[in-house]
Structure formats: C-alpha cells, structure tokens
Amino acid sequence: MILYTAVPLSLVFAGEARPAAPKMEIRVGSACLEVESIGADRVRIVRLISPNPADYLRPEYQPGRELSLYLGIP
C-alpha cells in the first residue's frame, strides 16, 4: 500500500509506538476476569470468561467496569 500525504511520517505512525497495557487474569468463583491496569491499585475489566451463563448477566463483571485490587471496592 502506498500512502501519498503531506503529513509527516512521525504523525502518521504516532500511534504505532504506544505499548499496550499489560493484561492479567483474576479468578472470581468459576469466572475468570481479564483485566488491564489503569493505575497503581486500579484495574479495568476487559473480558469475562465463565462456563456459567448467569455470570454474563452480573453487572459487577461487566467489561469496562473499574475495580480496586486491594479493597475490592468499585
């Protein structure tokens, strides 16, 4: 692919060098929450993995929700 533009290459490829946030997995009962770090003690739920269909209806396991690692307080 050829890109013809007057925009400098440093601006075109500016988003390429940004590293992704490290992801972790947290076990909660039979569910596994894939989370990413957003602070020293805060994480954001990225994905829920569970064999129990009822876990997908629980609002506390909803992707995008932020949790505290130490206190378990939203």
Backbone as CSV, one residue per row, in Angstrom:
resi,resn,N_x,N_y,N_z,CA_x,CA_y,CA_z,C_x,C_y,C_z
1,MET,0.842,-1.168,0.000,0.000,0.000,0.000,0.893,1.238,0.000
2,ILE,0.531,2.208,-0.828,1.270,3.455,-0.909,0.398,4.558,-0.348
3,LEU,0.985,5.372,0.525,0.269,6.468,1.151,0.882,7.775,0.680
4,TYR,0.112,8.536,-0.083,0.552,9.847,-0.532,-0.063,10.890,0.388
5,THR,0.755,11.590,1.145,0.248,12.571,2.087,1.289,13.654,2.348
6,ALA,0.803,14.829,2.734,1.691,15.922,3.118,1.983,15.893,4.617
7,VAL,1.337,14.975,5.329,1.521,14.847,6.773,2.857,14.146,7.042
8,PRO,3.662,14.649,7.979,4.938,13.996,8.300,4.734,12.557,8.797
9,LEU,5.692,11.704,8.478,5.603,10.301,8.886,5.526,10.136,10.395
10,SER,6.148,11.040,11.137,6.103,10.941,12.602,4.664,11.072,13.118
11,LEU,3.821,11.839,12.428,2.419,11.951,12.827,1.583,10.784,12.312
12,VAL,1.936,10.296,11.133,1.182,9.168,10.566,1.347,7.936,11.434
13,PHE,2.560,7.681,11.902,2.840,6.481,12.684,2.933,6.758,14.185
14,ALA,2.340,7.828,14.663,2.434,8.201,16.079,1.790,7.167,16.995
15,GLY,0.705,6.543,16.598,0.018,5.564,17.440,0.648,4.196,17.446
16,GLU,1.604,3.940,16.574,2.217,2.620,16.463,3.151,2.293,17.623
17,ALA,3.817,3.285,18.192,4.842,3.032,19.205,4.274,2.905,20.614
18,ARG,2.986,3.161,20.779,2.397,3.118,22.113,2.222,1.662,22.566
19,PRO,2.850,1.252,23.669,2.691,-0.135,24.135,1.306,-0.356,24.741
20,ALA,0.807,-1.552,24.568,-0.499,-1.903,25.133,-0.381,-2.103,26.638
21,ALA,-1.465,-1.838,27.346,-1.479,-2.044,28.792,-1.383,-3.543,29.083
22,PRO,-0.572,-3.952,30.055,-0.460,-5.373,30.369,-1.786,-5.912,30.911
23,LYS,-2.140,-7.108,30.467,-3.385,-7.717,30.907,-3.093,-8.829,31.908
24,MET,-4.007,-8.971,32.884,-3.892,-10.009,33.903,-5.210,-10.767,33.957
25,GLU,-5.199,-11.920,34.579,-6.419,-12.684,34.804,-6.650,-12.826,36.300
26,ILE,-7.905,-12.590,36.725,-8.288,-12.697,38.124,-9.414,-13.714,38.220
27,ARG,-9.277,-14.694,39.116,-10.315,-15.705,39.338,-11.304,-15.215,40.384
28,VAL,-12.603,-15.303,40.057,-13.679,-14.967,40.991,-14.693,-16.100,40.891
29,GLY,-14.641,-17.026,41.845,-15.512,-18.204,41.773,-15.163,-19.034,40.547
30,SER,-16.171,-19.331,39.706,-15.919,-20.092,38.482,-15.576,-19.182,37.312
31,ALA,-15.650,-17.868,37.520,-15.390,-16.905,36.453,-13.929,-16.472,36.444
32,CYS,-13.471,-16.096,35.279,-12.135,-15.557,35.102,-12.295,-14.178,34.459
33,LEU,-11.769,-13.152,35.107,-11.850,-11.790,34.585,-10.500,-11.405,33.997
34,GLU,-10.488,-11.018,32.730,-9.282,-10.487,32.124,-9.325,-8.984,32.342
35,VAL,-8.300,-8.433,32.996,-8.284,-7.021,33.362,-6.993,-6.370,32.868
36,GLU,-7.053,-5.023,32.728,-5.861,-4.260,32.381,-5.635,-3.211,33.464
37,SER,-4.389,-2.924,33.731,-4.025,-1.970,34.777,-4.270,-0.547,34.282
38,ILE,-4.910,0.280,35.138,-5.124,1.689,34.807,-4.552,2.596,35.888
39,GLY,-3.924,2.016,36.876,-3.314,2.781,37.960,-2.549,1.852,38.868
40,ALA,-2.041,2.395,39.974,-1.252,1.597,40.904,-2.071,0.462,41.512
41,ASP,-3.319,0.733,41.879,-4.150,-0.292,42.507,-5.512,-0.412,41.837
42,ARG,-5.650,0.091,40.610,-6.922,0.062,39.888,-6.778,-0.750,38.605
43,VAL,-7.824,-1.498,38.269,-7.864,-2.263,37.035,-9.219,-2.049,36.364
44,ARG,-9.256,-2.304,35.048,-10.493,-2.218,34.276,-10.750,-3.597,33.672
45,ILE,-11.993,-4.067,33.795,-12.359,-5.368,33.230,-12.398,-5.255,31.717
46,VAL,-11.678,-6.158,31.040,-11.636,-6.199,29.589,-12.552,-7.296,29.061
47,ARG,-12.537,-8.456,29.743,-13.281,-9.610,29.237,-13.639,-10.537,30.386
48,LEU,-14.772,-11.185,30.246,-15.232,-12.185,31.214,-15.204,-13.539,30.535
49,ILE,-14.616,-14.519,31.226,-14.592,-15.890,30.731,-15.202,-16.762,31.813
50,SER,-16.334,-17.411,31.497,-17.012,-18.218,32.503,-17.853,-19.303,31.835
51,PRO,-17.887,-20.493,32.443,-18.771,-21.538,31.924,-20.225,-21.351,32.372
52,ASN,-20.438,-20.452,33.328,-21.771,-20.218,33.875,-22.435,-19.049,33.141
53,PRO,-23.529,-19.271,32.398,-24.181,-18.186,31.666,-24.702,-17.063,32.574
54,ALA,-25.028,-17.365,33.821,-25.539,-16.347,34.738,-24.478,-15.296,35.066
55,ASP,-23.185,-15.651,34.979,-22.118,-14.686,35.252,-22.130,-13.535,34.255
56,TYR,-22.571,-13.791,33.025,-22.591,-12.753,31.997,-23.691,-11.727,32.247
57,LEU,-24.638,-12.021,33.117,-25.703,-11.086,33.450,-25.388,-10.257,34.691
58,ARG,-24.325,-10.567,35.380,-23.962,-9.848,36.607,-23.305,-8.515,36.259
59,PRO,-23.862,-7.401,36.770,-23.297,-6.084,36.428,-21.890,-5.858,36.975
60,GLU,-21.510,-6.534,38.047,-20.166,-6.337,38.601,-19.069,-6.967,37.747
61,TYR,-19.433,-7.840,36.792,-18.463,-8.452,35.885,-18.498,-7.803,34.505
62,GLN,-19.187,-6.702,34.345,-19.373,-6.044,33.062,-18.059,-5.451,32.554
63,PRO,-17.674,-5.708,31.299,-16.456,-5.105,30.744,-16.534,-3.579,30.780
64,GLY,-15.408,-2.963,31.119,-15.345,-1.516,31.251,-15.449,-1.048,32.691
65,ARG,-15.906,-1.915,33.563,-16.036,-1.551,34.979,-14.656,-1.507,35.625
66,GLU,-14.445,-0.528,36.482,-13.163,-0.381,37.172,-13.258,-0.953,38.579
67,LEU,-12.183,-1.622,39.011,-12.123,-2.250,40.323,-10.826,-1.872,41.024
68,SER,-10.858,-1.940,42.339,-9.655,-1.767,43.139,-9.089,-3.153,43.440
69,LEU,-7.785,-3.309,43.290,-7.172,-4.616,43.536,-7.127,-4.969,45.016
70,TYR,-6.947,-3.986,45.874,-6.707,-4.279,47.279,-7.979,-4.367,48.111
71,LEU,-8.944,-3.510,47.846,-10.124,-3.462,48.687,-11.331,-4.148,48.079
72,GLY,-11.315,-4.380,46.762,-12.464,-4.972,46.094,-13.620,-4.010,45.987
73,ILE,-13.345,-2.718,46.116,-14.372,-1.697,46.065,-14.388,-1.087,44.667
74,PRO,-15.555,-0.946,44.043,-15.608,-0.348,42.701,-15.262,1.116,42.725
